[in-house]
Amino acid sequence: MKVLVLMGSDSDYKTVEPGLKFFDEFNIEYQVRVCSAHRTPHIAADLAANAKSNGFRVIIAAAGKSAHLAGVIAAHTILPVIGIPVKTSDLGGMDSLLSTVQMPSGVPVATVAIDGGKNAAILAAQILALGSEDLSLKLEQFKRDMEQQVIQKDMEINKK
């Protein structure tokens, strides 16, 4: 079970990096590639079309501005595609968000928050966990740990 992580530009690495760290912590195999929906559309289409046969089960696509990468990928695969809209200097990422989330019927892209690299990785892990009891147990523990962190912070704040 592998995740293909695509970036429209190498500058998007800082957005996907928290998710890659999550994958490392959970021993989820991934591959990172740079491809552009506009500058290398044939490469993007080829990566999507061959992802399943190459052992990938989920694709994450991060892009900014017009942010068509996730949609182009979704058009060429039956695998789940998770889009990460990347924050931009022009419109703060709203352009990316709307470009990623507004997909036509029949070509879905599950979209996380602007710069939501970690949540994209968590969602990918949850999808993979449907076929892995071990990963399911790890994610359940992850949720319990988050709960305990909030409880601990609540206790600390109420001691003041």
DSSP file (Angstrom, degrees, kcal/mol; ACC not computed):
  #  RESIDUE AA STRUCTURE BP1 BP2  ACC     N-H-->O    O-->H-N    N-H-->O    O-->H-N    TCO  KAPPA ALPHA  PHI   PSI    X-CA   Y-CA   Z-CA
    1    1 A M              0   0    0      0, 0.0    28,-0.7     0, 0.0     2,-0.3   0.000 360.0 360.0 360.0 114.1    0.0    0.0    0.0
    2    2 A K  E     -ab  29  56A   0     53,-1.1    55,-3.0    26,-0.1    56,-1.0  -0.878 360.0-141.0-127.1 157.1    1.6    3.2   -1.3
    3    3 A V  E     -ab  30  58A   0     26,-1.9    28,-2.0    -2,-0.3     2,-0.6  -0.969  11.2-146.1-117.2 131.8    0.7    6.8   -1.6
    4    4 A L  E     -ab  31  59A   0     54,-2.3    56,-3.0    -2,-0.4     2,-0.6  -0.881  14.7-163.0 -96.0 121.3    1.7    8.9   -4.6
    5    5 A V  E     -ab  32  60A   0     26,-3.2    28,-2.6    -2,-0.6     2,-0.4  -0.925   8.3-171.6-110.1 115.4    2.3   12.5   -3.6
    6    6 A L  E     -ab  33  61A   0     54,-3.5    56,-2.8    -2,-0.6     2,-0.4  -0.856   6.0-167.8-110.5 141.7    2.4   14.9   -6.5
    7    7 A M  E     -ab  34  62A   0     26,-2.2    28,-2.5    -2,-0.4    56,-0.2  -0.984  22.7-143.7-126.7 139.0    3.4   18.6   -6.4
    8    8 A G  S    S+     0   0    0     54,-2.3     2,-0.3    -2,-0.4    55,-0.1   0.720  90.5   6.9 -70.2 -20.7    2.8   21.2   -9.1
    9    9 A S  S >  S-     0   0    0     53,-0.3     3,-1.8     1,-0.0    -1,-0.2  -0.983  75.1-113.1-155.9 155.0    6.1   22.7   -8.2
   10   10 A D  G >  S+     0   0    0     -2,-0.3     3,-1.6     1,-0.3     4,-0.2   0.750 112.9  70.5 -65.4 -20.6    9.1   22.0   -5.9
   11   11 A S  G >  S+     0   0    0      1,-0.3     3,-0.5     2,-0.1    -1,-0.3   0.652  86.3  67.8 -69.1 -12.9    8.1   25.0   -3.9
   12   12 A D  G X> S+     0   0    0     -3,-1.8     4,-1.5     1,-0.2     3,-1.2   0.495  72.7  93.3 -81.5  -3.5    5.0   23.0   -2.7
   13   13 A Y  H <> S+     0   0    0     -3,-1.6     4,-2.3     1,-0.3    -1,-0.2   0.883  77.3  58.8 -59.0 -39.6    7.3   20.7   -0.8
   14   14 A K  H <4 S+     0   0    0     -3,-0.5    -1,-0.3     1,-0.2    -2,-0.1   0.777 105.8  51.7 -62.1 -24.4    6.9   22.7    2.4
   15   15 A T  H <4 S+     0   0    0     -3,-1.2   102,-0.4    -4,-0.2     4,-0.3   0.874 115.8  37.5 -78.4 -38.9    3.1   22.1    2.2
   16   16 A V  H >X S+     0   0    0     -4,-1.5     4,-1.8     1,-0.2     3,-0.7   0.686  95.1  87.0 -86.1 -17.8    3.4   18.3    1.8
   17   17 A E  H 3X S+     0   0    0     -4,-2.3     4,-2.2     1,-0.3     5,-0.2   0.858  83.6  54.3 -55.3 -43.3    6.3   17.8    4.2
   18   18 A P  H 3> S+     0   0    0      0, 0.0     4,-1.7     0, 0.0    -1,-0.3   0.884 110.3  49.3 -59.5 -34.5    4.2   17.5    7.4
   19   19 A G  H <> S+     0   0    0     -3,-0.7     4,-2.5    -4,-0.3    -2,-0.2   0.868 107.3  53.4 -69.7 -36.5    2.2   14.7    5.7
   20   20 A L  H  X S+     0   0    0     -4,-1.8     4,-2.4     2,-0.2    -1,-0.2   0.889 107.6  51.4 -65.5 -38.2    5.4   13.0    4.6
   21   21 A K  H  X S+     0   0    0     -4,-2.2     4,-2.4     2,-0.2    -1,-0.2   0.899 108.7  51.8 -63.9 -39.6    6.6   13.0    8.3
   22   22 A F  H  X S+     0   0    0     -4,-1.7     4,-1.8     2,-0.2    -2,-0.2   0.935 109.1  50.1 -60.8 -46.2    3.2   11.5    9.2
   23   23 A F  H  <>S+     0   0    0     -4,-2.5     5,-2.8     1,-0.2     4,-0.3   0.908 109.7  51.2 -58.9 -42.1    3.7    8.8    6.7
   24   24 A D  H ><5S+     0   0    0     -4,-2.4     3,-1.1     1,-0.2    -1,-0.2   0.921 108.9  50.7 -61.3 -43.8    7.2    8.1    8.1
   25   25 A E  H 3<5S+     0   0    0     -4,-2.4    -1,-0.2     1,-0.2    -2,-0.2   0.827 116.6  41.1 -62.7 -32.1    5.8    7.8   11.6
   26   26 A F  T 3<5S-     0   0    0     -4,-1.8    -1,-0.2    -5,-0.2    -2,-0.2   0.284 111.1-118.7-101.4   9.2    3.2    5.3   10.4
   27   27 A N  T < 5 +     0   0    0     -3,-1.1     2,-0.6    -4,-0.3    -3,-0.2   0.883  56.9 158.2  54.5  43.3    5.5    3.4    8.1
   28   28 A I      < -     0   0    0     -5,-2.8    -1,-0.2    -6,-0.1     2,-0.2  -0.875  39.2-129.3 -99.2 125.1    3.4    4.2    5.1
   29   29 A E  E     +a    2   0A   0    -28,-0.7   -26,-1.9    -2,-0.6     2,-0.3  -0.495  37.0 165.9 -74.9 139.6    5.3    4.0    1.8
   30   30 A Y  E     -a    3   0A   0    -28,-0.2     2,-0.4    -2,-0.2   -26,-0.2  -0.972  28.0-148.6-148.8 162.0    5.1    6.9   -0.5
   31   31 A Q  E     -a    4   0A   0    -28,-2.0   -26,-3.2    -2,-0.3     2,-0.5  -0.999  14.3-149.4-133.1 136.7    6.7    8.5   -3.6
   32   32 A V  E     +a    5   0A   0     -2,-0.4     2,-0.3   -28,-0.2   -26,-0.2  -0.903  20.7 172.5-109.1 132.2    7.0   12.2   -4.2
   33   33 A R  E     -a    6   0A   0    -28,-2.6   -26,-2.2    -2,-0.5     2,-0.5  -0.964  26.7-136.8-135.9 152.6    7.0   13.6   -7.7
   34   34 A V  E     +a    7   0A   0     -2,-0.3     2,-0.3   -28,-0.2   -26,-0.2  -0.955  39.3 145.9-107.8 124.6    6.8   17.1   -9.3
   35   35 A C        -     0   0    0    -28,-2.5     2,-0.4    -2,-0.5    -2,-0.1  -0.978  34.2-137.2-153.5 154.0    4.5   17.4  -12.3
   36   36 A S     >  -     0   0    0     -2,-0.3     4,-1.2     1,-0.1     8,-0.4  -0.927  11.4-145.3-120.4 136.8    2.4   20.2  -13.6
   37   37 A A  T  4 S+     0   0    0     -2,-0.4    -1,-0.1     1,-0.2     8,-0.1   0.778 107.1  29.6 -64.4 -25.2   -1.2   20.1  -15.0
   38   38 A H  T  4 S+     0   0    0      2,-0.1    -1,-0.2   -30,-0.1   -30,-0.0   0.782 127.0  36.9-105.6 -35.5   -0.2   22.9  -17.4
   39   39 A R  T  4 S+     0   0    0      1,-0.2    -2,-0.1     2,-0.1     3,-0.1   0.766 134.3  19.2 -93.1 -27.9    3.6   22.5  -18.1
   40   40 A T  S  X S+     0   0    0     -4,-1.2     4,-2.4     1,-0.1     3,-0.3  -0.373  71.8 151.7-135.4  56.8    3.8   18.7  -18.1
   41   41 A P  H  > S+     0   0    0      0, 0.0     4,-2.5     0, 0.0     5,-0.2   0.839  73.7  53.3 -62.5 -33.4    0.2   17.5  -18.7
   42   42 A H  H  > S+     0   0    0      2,-0.2     4,-2.2     1,-0.2     5,-0.1   0.886 110.1  47.9 -69.1 -37.1    1.2   14.3  -20.4
   43   43 A I  H  > S+     0   0    0     -3,-0.3     4,-2.8     2,-0.2     5,-0.2   0.927 112.0  49.8 -66.8 -44.0    3.5   13.3  -17.5
   44   44 A A  H  X S+     0   0    0     -4,-2.4     4,-2.1    -8,-0.4    -2,-0.2   0.933 112.7  46.7 -59.5 -46.3    0.7   14.1  -15.0
   45   45 A A  H  X S+     0   0    0     -4,-2.5     4,-2.8     1,-0.2    -1,-0.2   0.897 112.6  50.2 -63.4 -40.5   -1.8   12.0  -17.0
   46   46 A D  H  X S+     0   0    0     -4,-2.2     4,-1.9     2,-0.2    -2,-0.2   0.912 109.0  51.0 -65.8 -43.2    0.7    9.1  -17.3
   47   47 A L  H  X S+     0   0    0     -4,-2.8     4,-0.7     1,-0.2    -1,-0.2   0.919 115.0  44.0 -59.7 -42.9    1.4    9.1  -13.6
   48   48 A A  H >X S+     0   0    0     -4,-2.1     3,-0.8    -5,-0.2     4,-0.5   0.933 112.6  50.5 -67.6 -46.3   -2.3    9.0  -12.8
   49   49 A A  H 3< S+     0   0    0     -4,-2.8     4,-0.3     1,-0.2    -1,-0.2   0.803 119.6  36.7 -64.3 -29.6   -3.1    6.4  -15.4
   50   50 A N  H 3X S+     0   0    0     -4,-1.9     4,-1.4    -5,-0.2    -1,-0.2   0.422  88.9  96.6-103.1   0.1   -0.4    4.0  -14.2
   51   51 A A  H <<>S+     0   0    0     -3,-0.8     5,-2.3    -4,-0.7     3,-0.4   0.918  84.7  48.0 -59.0 -47.2   -0.6    4.7  -10.4
   52   52 A K  T ><5S+     0   0    0     -4,-0.5     3,-1.8     1,-0.2    -1,-0.2   0.930 112.3  48.0 -62.6 -45.7   -2.8    1.7   -9.6
   53   53 A S  T 345S+     0   0    0      1,-0.3    -1,-0.2    -4,-0.3    -2,-0.2   0.719 106.9  59.3 -69.2 -18.5   -0.7   -0.7  -11.6
   54   54 A N  T 3<5S-     0   0    0     -4,-1.4    -1,-0.3    -3,-0.4    -2,-0.2   0.292 125.7-100.2 -91.0   9.6    2.4    0.7   -9.9
   55   55 A G  T < 5S+     0   0    0     -3,-1.8   -53,-1.1     1,-0.3    -3,-0.2   0.477  76.1 138.5  92.2   2.5    1.0   -0.3   -6.5
   56   56 A F  E   < -b    2   0A   0     -5,-2.3    -1,-0.3    -6,-0.2   -53,-0.2  -0.544  27.7-178.5 -80.4 148.6   -0.4    3.1   -5.3
   57   57 A R  E     +     0   0A   0    -55,-3.0     2,-0.3     1,-0.4   -54,-0.2   0.536  69.4  27.0-120.4 -16.3   -3.7    3.1   -3.6
   58   58 A V  E     -b    3   0A   0    -56,-1.0   -54,-2.3    21,-0.1     2,-0.4  -0.991  64.7-151.6-145.4 146.7   -4.2    6.8   -3.0
   59   59 A I  E     -bc   4  81A   0     21,-2.5    23,-2.9    -2,-0.3     2,-0.4  -0.984   4.3-164.3-122.6 133.0   -2.9   10.0   -4.7
   60   60 A I  E     -bc   5  82A   0    -56,-3.0   -54,-3.5    -2,-0.4     2,-0.4  -0.952   8.1-170.1-110.8 134.0   -2.3   13.3   -3.1
   61   61 A A  E     -bc   6  83A   0     21,-2.9    23,-2.8    -2,-0.4     2,-0.5  -0.978   2.3-170.9-129.9 120.6   -1.9   16.3   -5.3
   62   62 A A  E     +bc   7  84A   0    -56,-2.8   -54,-2.3    -2,-0.4     2,-0.3  -0.925  19.3 149.3-112.0 130.5   -0.8   19.7   -4.1
   63   63 A A  E     - c   0  85A   0     21,-1.9    23,-2.4    -2,-0.5     2,-0.2  -0.992  27.0-144.3-156.9 155.5   -0.9   22.8   -6.2
   64   64 A G  E >   + c   0  86A   0     -2,-0.3     3,-2.1    21,-0.2     2,-0.3  -0.626  63.9  11.2-115.8 176.5   -1.3   26.6   -6.0
   65   65 A K  T 3  S+     0   0    0     21,-0.5    34,-0.3     1,-0.3    -2,-0.1  -0.394 137.8   9.6  57.7-113.9   -2.9   29.3   -8.0
   66   66 A S  T 3  S-     0   0    0     -2,-0.3    -1,-0.3    33,-0.1    -3,-0.0   0.792  89.9-168.1 -68.4 -24.1   -5.0   27.7  -10.8
   67   67 A A    <   +     0   0    0     -3,-2.1     4,-0.3     1,-0.1     3,-0.2   0.799  29.5 148.3  47.6  49.5   -4.4   24.4   -9.0
   68   68 A H     >  +     0   0    0     -4,-0.2     4,-2.5     1,-0.2     5,-0.2   0.476  42.0  96.1 -89.3  -2.7   -5.7   22.1  -11.6
   69   69 A L  H  > S+     0   0    0      1,-0.2     4,-2.6     2,-0.2     5,-0.2   0.922  82.8  47.5 -58.3 -50.0   -3.3   19.2  -10.8
   70   70 A A  H  > S+     0   0    0     -3,-0.2     4,-2.7     1,-0.2    -1,-0.2   0.900 113.8  49.0 -60.4 -40.3   -5.7   17.2   -8.5
   71   71 A G  H  > S+     0   0    0     -4,-0.3     4,-1.7     2,-0.2    -1,-0.2   0.899 110.8  48.9 -66.5 -41.5   -8.5   17.5  -11.1
   72   72 A V  H  X S+     0   0    0     -4,-2.5     4,-0.6     2,-0.2    -2,-0.2   0.917 113.2  48.2 -63.6 -42.5   -6.3   16.4  -14.0
   73   73 A I  H >< S+     0   0    0     -4,-2.6     3,-1.5    -5,-0.2     4,-0.2   0.937 109.9  51.8 -62.6 -46.4   -5.1   13.5  -11.9
   74   74 A A  H >< S+     0   0    0     -4,-2.7     3,-0.9     1,-0.3    -1,-0.2   0.813 103.4  59.4 -61.6 -30.0   -8.6   12.5  -10.9
   75   75 A A  H 3< S+     0   0    0     -4,-1.7    -1,-0.3     1,-0.2    -2,-0.2   0.703 109.7  43.4 -70.3 -18.6   -9.7   12.5  -14.6
   76   76 A H  T << S+     0   0    0     -3,-1.5     2,-0.3    -4,-0.6    -1,-0.2   0.222 112.3  46.9-114.6  13.5   -7.1    9.8  -15.3
   77   77 A T    <   -     0   0    0     -3,-0.9   -28,-0.1    -4,-0.2     4,-0.1  -0.984  56.5-145.2-149.7 159.1   -7.5    7.4  -12.5
   78   78 A I  S    S+     0   0    0     -2,-0.3     3,-0.1   -30,-0.2    -1,-0.1   0.423  73.3 106.3 -99.9  -2.1  -10.1    5.5  -10.4
   79   79 A L  S    S-     0   0    0    -31,-0.2     2,-0.2     1,-0.1   -21,-0.1  -0.376  86.8 -91.4 -71.3 153.4   -7.9    5.8   -7.3
   80   80 A P        -     0   0    0      0, 0.0   -21,-2.5     0, 0.0     2,-0.5  -0.473  42.9-155.0 -64.1 135.5   -9.0    8.3   -4.6
   81   81 A V  E     -c   59   0A   0     27,-0.3    29,-2.5   -23,-0.2     2,-0.5  -0.965   6.8-163.1-117.9 128.9   -7.4   11.7   -5.1
   82   82 A I  E     -cd  60 110A   0    -23,-2.9   -21,-2.9    -2,-0.5     2,-0.4  -0.954  11.6-151.7-112.1 122.2   -6.9   14.1   -2.3
   83   83 A G  E     -cd  61 111A   0     27,-2.7    29,-2.2    -2,-0.5   -21,-0.2  -0.777   7.6-163.3 -98.2 136.8   -6.2   17.7   -3.3
   84   84 A I  E     -c   62   0A   0    -23,-2.8   -21,-1.9    -2,-0.4     2,-0.4  -0.947  13.4-147.6-115.0 108.8   -4.2   20.1   -1.2
   85   85 A P  E     -c   63   0A   0      0, 0.0    30,-3.1     0, 0.0     2,-0.4  -0.625  19.2-138.6 -73.2 130.6   -4.7   23.8   -2.2
   86   86 A V  E     -c   64   0A   0    -23,-2.4   -21,-0.5    -2,-0.4    10,-0.3  -0.749  18.3-108.6 -96.6 136.1   -1.5   25.6   -1.6
   87   87 A K        -     0   0    0     -2,-0.4     2,-0.3   -23,-0.1     6,-0.2  -0.329  38.2-161.2 -59.9 137.7   -1.4   29.1   -0.1
   88   88 A T     >  -     0   0    0      1,-0.1     4,-1.1   -24,-0.1     6,-0.1  -0.840  27.0-129.0-121.1 159.4   -0.5   31.8   -2.6
   89   89 A S  T  4 S+     0   0    0     -2,-0.3    -1,-0.1     2,-0.2    -2,-0.0   0.763 104.4  56.7 -76.3 -24.6    0.7   35.4   -2.2
   90   90 A D  T  4 S+     0   0    0      1,-0.1    -1,-0.1    -3,-0.0    -3,-0.0   0.974 130.3   0.5 -72.6 -55.5   -2.0   36.7   -4.5
   91   91 A L  T >4 S-     0   0    0      0, 0.0     3,-1.6     0, 0.0    -2,-0.2   0.134  97.1-106.9-126.0  18.3   -5.2   35.5   -2.9
   92   92 A G  T 3< S-     0   0    0     -4,-1.1    -3,-0.1     1,-0.3    -5,-0.1   0.624  78.5 -56.6  68.0  12.7   -4.0   33.7    0.2
   93   93 A G  T 3> S+     0   0    0     -6,-0.2     4,-2.9    -7,-0.1    -1,-0.3   0.334 110.0 115.1 100.1  -6.6   -4.8   30.3   -1.3
   94   94 A M  H <> S+     0   0    0     -3,-1.6     4,-2.5     1,-0.2     5,-0.2   0.876  78.5  53.7 -63.1 -35.2   -8.5   31.0   -2.0
   95   95 A D  H  > S+     0   0    0      2,-0.2     4,-2.0     1,-0.2    -1,-0.2   0.929 111.7  44.8 -62.1 -44.4   -7.8   30.7   -5.7
   96   96 A S  H  > S+     0   0    0    -10,-0.3     4,-2.0     2,-0.2    -2,-0.2   0.910 112.2  52.3 -64.8 -43.7   -6.2   27.3   -5.1
   97   97 A L  H  X S+     0   0    0     -4,-2.9     4,-2.7     1,-0.2     5,-0.3   0.945 112.1  43.6 -59.7 -50.6   -9.0   26.1   -2.8
   98   98 A L  H  X S+     0   0    0     -4,-2.5     4,-1.7     1,-0.2    -1,-0.2   0.869 113.0  52.3 -66.7 -35.8  -11.7   26.9   -5.3
   99   99 A S  H  < S+     0   0    0     -4,-2.0    -1,-0.2   -34,-0.3    -2,-0.2   0.840 115.9  41.4 -67.1 -32.0   -9.8   25.4   -8.2
  100  100 A T  H  < S+     0   0    0     -4,-2.0    -2,-0.2    -5,-0.2    -1,-0.2   0.887 118.7  41.3 -82.8 -41.2   -9.3   22.2   -6.3
  101  101 A V  H  < S+     0   0    0     -4,-2.7     2,-1.6    -5,-0.2     8,-0.2   0.791  95.3  79.6 -82.6 -28.4  -12.7   21.8   -4.7
  102  102 A Q     <  +     0   0    0     -4,-1.7    -1,-0.2    -5,-0.3    -4,-0.0  -0.592  62.8 156.1 -86.7  84.6  -14.9   22.8   -7.6
  103  103 A M        -     0   0    0     -2,-1.6     3,-0.1     6,-0.1     6,-0.1  -0.808  43.1-108.1-109.9 149.3  -14.9   19.6   -9.7
  104  104 A P    >   -     0   0    0      0, 0.0     3,-1.9     0, 0.0    -1,-0.1  -0.333  50.8 -78.7 -71.7 158.2  -17.5   18.4  -12.2
  105  105 A S  T 3  S+     0   0    0      1,-0.2     0, 0.0     3,-0.0     0, 0.0  -0.290 118.4  26.8 -55.8 134.8  -19.8   15.5  -11.4
  106  106 A G  T 3  S+     0   0    0     -3,-0.1    -1,-0.2     0, 0.0     0, 0.0   0.296 106.9  77.7  94.4  -8.8  -18.1   12.2  -11.9
  107  107 A V    <   -     0   0    0     -3,-1.9   -32,-0.1     2,-0.0     2,-0.1  -0.613  68.2-175.4-130.6  72.0  -14.5   13.5  -11.2
  108  108 A P        -     0   0    0      0, 0.0     2,-0.4     0, 0.0   -27,-0.3  -0.397  14.0-173.1 -76.9 145.6  -14.3   13.9   -7.4
  109  109 A V        -     0   0    0     -8,-0.2     2,-0.6    -2,-0.1   -27,-0.2  -0.974  21.3-139.4-130.8 119.1  -11.3   15.3   -5.5
  110  110 A A  E     -d   82   0A   0    -29,-2.5   -27,-2.7    -2,-0.4     2,-0.5  -0.700  29.5-157.8 -75.6 119.8  -11.4   15.1   -1.7
  111  111 A T  E     -d   83   0A   0     -2,-0.6   -27,-0.2   -29,-0.2     2,-0.1  -0.873  11.6-164.8-112.9 131.9  -10.0   18.5   -0.8
  112  112 A V        -     0   0    0    -29,-2.2     3,-0.1    -2,-0.5     4,-0.1  -0.392  41.1 -65.8 -98.5-178.1   -8.4   19.4    2.5
  113  113 A A    >   -     0   0    0      1,-0.2     3,-2.3    -2,-0.1    -1,-0.2  -0.111  69.0 -72.1 -65.0 163.4   -7.7   22.9    3.9
  114  114 A I  T 3  S+     0   0    0      1,-0.3   -28,-0.2   -30,-0.1    -1,-0.2  -0.404 125.0   2.6 -56.7 127.6   -5.3   25.4    2.4
  115  115 A D  T 3  S+     0   0    0    -30,-3.1     2,-1.4     1,-0.2     3,-0.4   0.746  89.8 151.7  61.4  27.0   -1.8   24.0    3.1
  116  116 A G    <>  +     0   0    0     -3,-2.3     4,-2.1   -31,-0.4     5,-0.2  -0.284   6.1 143.4 -86.0  52.2   -3.4   21.0    4.8
  117  117 A G  H  > S+     0   0    0     -2,-1.4     4,-1.8  -102,-0.4    -1,-0.2   0.867  70.1  48.7 -60.1 -40.1   -0.6   18.6    4.1
  118  118 A K  H  > S+     0   0    0     -3,-0.4     4,-2.5     1,-0.2    -1,-0.2   0.928 111.1  49.2 -69.8 -42.6   -0.9   16.7    7.3
  119  119 A N  H  > S+     0   0    0      1,-0.2     4,-2.7     2,-0.2    -1,-0.2   0.859 108.0  55.4 -64.7 -33.2   -4.6   16.2    7.1
  120  120 A A  H  X S+     0   0    0     -4,-2.1     4,-2.3     2,-0.2    -1,-0.2   0.917 109.6  46.7 -62.3 -41.6   -4.2   15.0    3.5
  121  121 A A  H  X S+     0   0    0     -4,-1.8     4,-2.5     2,-0.2    -2,-0.2   0.896 111.5  50.6 -67.6 -39.8   -1.8   12.3    4.8
  122  122 A I  H  X S+     0   0    0     -4,-2.5     4,-2.3     2,-0.2    -2,-0.2   0.927 111.3  48.5 -64.0 -43.7   -4.2   11.4    7.6
  123  123 A L  H  X S+     0   0    0     -4,-2.7     4,-2.1     2,-0.2    -2,-0.2   0.918 111.0  50.4 -62.1 -42.9   -7.0   11.0    5.2
  124  124 A A  H  X S+     0   0    0     -4,-2.3     4,-2.5     1,-0.2    -1,-0.2   0.915 110.3  50.4 -60.3 -42.4   -4.9    8.9    2.9
  125  125 A A  H  X S+     0   0    0     -4,-2.5     4,-2.3     1,-0.2    -2,-0.2   0.887 108.0  52.7 -63.6 -38.8   -3.9    6.7    5.9
  126  126 A Q  H  X S+     0   0    0     -4,-2.3     4,-0.6     2,-0.2    -1,-0.2   0.885 109.8  48.9 -64.6 -37.7   -7.6    6.3    6.8
  127  127 A I  H >< S+     0   0    0     -4,-2.1     3,-1.1     1,-0.2     4,-0.3   0.937 113.0  46.8 -65.5 -46.1   -8.4    5.2    3.3
  128  128 A L  H >< S+     0   0    0     -4,-2.5     3,-1.9     1,-0.2    -2,-0.2   0.843 102.1  66.2 -63.4 -33.0   -5.5    2.7    3.4
  129  129 A A  H >< S+     0   0    0     -4,-2.3     3,-1.4     1,-0.3     7,-0.3   0.692  81.1  77.6 -65.7 -17.9   -6.6    1.5    6.8
  130  130 A L  T << S+     0   0    0     -3,-1.1    -1,-0.3    -4,-0.6    -2,-0.2   0.780 106.2  33.8 -60.0 -24.7   -9.8    0.1    5.2
  131  131 A G  T <  S+     0   0    0     -3,-1.9     2,-0.4    -4,-0.3    -1,-0.3   0.199 114.5  64.3-114.6  15.4   -7.5   -2.8    4.1
  132  132 A S    <>  -     0   0    0     -3,-1.4     4,-2.2     1,-0.1    -1,-0.2  -0.886  50.2-170.9-145.7 109.3   -5.1   -3.0    7.0
  133  133 A E  H  > S+     0   0    0     -2,-0.4     4,-2.4     2,-0.2     5,-0.2   0.879  93.1  55.9 -63.8 -37.9   -6.0   -3.9   10.5
  134  134 A D  H  > S+     0   0    0      1,-0.2     4,-1.9     2,-0.2    -1,-0.2   0.934 109.9  44.0 -60.6 -47.5   -2.5   -2.9   11.7
  135  135 A L  H  > S+     0   0    0      1,-0.2     4,-2.5     2,-0.2    -1,-0.2   0.883 110.5  56.4 -66.8 -37.7   -2.9    0.6   10.3
  136  136 A S  H  X S+     0   0    0     -4,-2.2     4,-2.3    -7,-0.3    -2,-0.2   0.927 107.7  48.3 -57.3 -45.7   -6.4    0.9   11.7
  137  137 A L  H  X S+     0   0    0     -4,-2.4     4,-2.1     1,-0.2    -1,-0.2   0.891 110.4  51.4 -63.9 -39.7   -5.1    0.1   15.2
  138  138 A K  H  X S+     0   0    0     -4,-1.9     4,-2.2     1,-0.2    -1,-0.2   0.902 110.9  48.1 -63.8 -41.0   -2.3    2.7   14.8
  139  139 A L  H  X S+     0   0    0     -4,-2.5     4,-2.2     2,-0.2    -2,-0.2   0.873 108.6  53.7 -69.1 -36.2   -4.9    5.4   13.7
  140  140 A E  H  X S+     0   0    0     -4,-2.3     4,-2.1     2,-0.2    -1,-0.2   0.914 110.7  47.0 -61.9 -41.6   -7.1    4.5   16.6
  141  141 A Q  H  X S+     0   0    0     -4,-2.1     4,-2.8     2,-0.2    -2,-0.2   0.893 108.0  56.2 -65.9 -39.5   -4.2    5.1   18.9
  142  142 A F  H  X S+     0   0    0     -4,-2.2     4,-2.0     1,-0.2    -2,-0.2   0.908 108.7  47.3 -56.2 -44.6   -3.4    8.3   17.2
  143  143 A K  H  X S+     0   0    0     -4,-2.2     4,-2.2     2,-0.2    -1,-0.2   0.898 111.6  50.0 -66.4 -41.2   -6.9    9.6   17.9
  144  144 A R  H  X S+     0   0    0     -4,-2.1     4,-2.4     1,-0.2    -2,-0.2   0.902 109.5  52.0 -63.6 -40.3   -6.7    8.5   21.5
  145  145 A D  H  X S+     0   0    0     -4,-2.8     4,-2.0     2,-0.2    -2,-0.2   0.904 108.8  50.1 -63.5 -41.0   -3.4   10.3   21.9
  146  146 A M  H  X S+     0   0    0     -4,-2.0     4,-2.0     2,-0.2    -1,-0.2   0.918 109.7  51.7 -61.9 -42.3   -4.9   13.5   20.4
  147  147 A E  H  X S+     0   0    0     -4,-2.2     4,-2.4     1,-0.2    -2,-0.2   0.926 109.4  49.2 -59.5 -45.7   -7.7   13.2   22.9
  148  148 A Q  H  X S+     0   0    0     -4,-2.4     4,-2.6     1,-0.2    -1,-0.2   0.862 107.6  55.1 -64.4 -35.8   -5.3   12.8   25.8
  149  149 A Q  H  X S+     0   0    0     -4,-2.0     4,-2.2     2,-0.2    -1,-0.2   0.909 109.6  46.2 -63.4 -41.7   -3.3   15.9   24.7
  150  150 A V  H  X S+     0   0    0     -4,-2.0     4,-2.4     2,-0.2    -2,-0.2   0.921 112.5  50.1 -67.2 -43.2   -6.4   18.0   24.7
  151  151 A I  H  X S+     0   0    0     -4,-2.4     4,-2.3     1,-0.2    -2,-0.2   0.915 111.2  49.8 -59.8 -43.5   -7.5   16.7   28.1
  152  152 A Q  H  X S+     0   0    0     -4,-2.6     4,-2.3     1,-0.2    -1,-0.2   0.911 110.9  48.5 -62.7 -43.4   -4.0   17.4   29.4
  153  153 A K  H  X S+     0   0    0     -4,-2.2     4,-2.5     2,-0.2    -1,-0.2   0.880 109.9  52.9 -64.8 -37.7   -4.1   21.0   28.1
  154  154 A D  H  X S+     0   0    0     -4,-2.4     4,-1.7     2,-0.2    -1,-0.2   0.920 110.0  47.8 -61.9 -44.2   -7.5   21.5   29.6
  155  155 A M  H  X S+     0   0    0     -4,-2.3     4,-0.6     1,-0.2    -2,-0.2   0.911 112.4  49.5 -63.6 -42.3   -6.2   20.4   33.0
  156  156 A E  H >< S+     0   0    0     -4,-2.3     3,-0.9     1,-0.2     4,-0.5   0.902 110.4  49.1 -64.3 -42.0   -3.1   22.7   32.7
  157  157 A I  H >< S+     0   0    0     -4,-2.5     3,-0.6     1,-0.2    -1,-0.2   0.819 109.0  53.5 -69.7 -29.3   -5.2   25.7   31.7
  158  158 A N  H 3< S+     0   0    0     -4,-1.7    -1,-0.2     1,-0.2    -2,-0.2   0.555  97.8  65.1 -83.9  -6.8   -7.6   25.2   34.6
  159  159 A K  T <<        0   0    0     -3,-0.9    -1,-0.2    -4,-0.6    -2,-0.2   0.638 360.0 360.0 -83.1 -15.5   -4.7   25.1   37.1
  160  160 A K    <         0   0    0     -3,-0.6    -1,-0.2    -4,-0.5    -2,-0.1   0.463 360.0 360.0 -77.6 360.0   -3.9   28.7   36.4
